[in-house]
Amino acid sequence: MNWILLSTGLITLLGSGALLGAALGLVGFVLLHFQANGATSLAINSAWNLLTGFSLTAVPLFIFLGDILLSSGVSSKVYNGLTPLFRRIPGQLLHTNIAVCTLFSAVSGSSSATAAAIGSVGYPELKKRGYKPSMVVGTLAAGGTLGLLIPPSLALIIYGATQNVSIGKLFLAGIVPGVMLSGAFFFWIAVRASVGDKIAPPVQDKMDWPAVGKGLLQVWPLPILIFFVLGTIYMGIATPTEAASLGVVASIALGFVWGDLTLEKLWKAFFNATIMFSAIAMIMLGTAVLAQAVSLLGLPREAVAAIAELGFNRYGILFLIVLVYLVLGCFFDGISLLLMTLPITFPMVMSLGFDPVWFGVIVTLLMEVGMITPPVGLNLFVLTSITKNEVDITDAAWASLPYWLIILVAVGVYTLFPGIVLWLPGFY
């Protein structure tokens, strides 16, 4: 009966067009009232504890930080600074898209913000130089997904804050997988540029090492910003919230001194960040209520027991969970998917004996897949709008397919070799 109420309630409310947060919360209240002897007061306590939790305060600050960098034009300076480094490598400036997205991810924390910031600079420039437009969009969409994994990741912050997992350990866990994923993207671009139809103009210029050195010197402020955001956490100087505050102050100073930030742009960034966090907070409130109901009724344990009766071991159950994320990723954006599923999947995975830090990285990778999966692949829509529909959603999806497969392979590798993910957190 519990599962019938849960599934029919969610399908009915989500199908009616109700807000995701409201739908999740209402289903949670129904379960608590009718199936848990009217224990609706527990939901109110859960929502209060969530919103007054110290870790969660880092989320709006990191959103604000990303919007400041997007508004200040810092991304264009970083892009132009790294361009000379890749002129002689097969694929040339397509590598710049991945490299700049990797660096920008280390301060923005958001996939769509990273894709928008680098796409608005990279797409016009590469199109003008004769690169295949769909391939440019594919690299930008894939590079943008790194914003979900490479710390300071909003997904990892929300995961840690809602599931009581160390955010510092999650940040460390995201570094090696994020760098490896970035390296895999570089490798695929080089391979693709060497075979098949032409995706980049022929290499003509010799490597200009003075230009390379000048370009690298041009991006010097970004490592300083990365230190304010991440270095202070790893050194034990600041909590994630304090580091986010330092990052906001540093990004404002950087925007005014090094970028083209104005008071008007700063206010616009603050306004956009407020709107985005309000939407996320609404979903988180609904999730807190549903999580309380699901936990109280023991639904995850029932699910594990039911699946175990089918003869699946823990990896078989994990495989089914991955399939669920892949399907739902077609219809929900990353943060919504994370918040909507964790009340059930997190207790299930913990009961199977998996590490909570490791699962945080795995579920973030699955969210990355959703960001480049139509029909609701947010990165694809952001970039097709930047191209003014010169590259439609279908072409963008096909161009992103190799990166989609690379991320799935990464999920398999990190499942087989969890030590890759857990090595750095072991030192924290």
Disulfide bonds with the S-S distance in Angstrom:
none
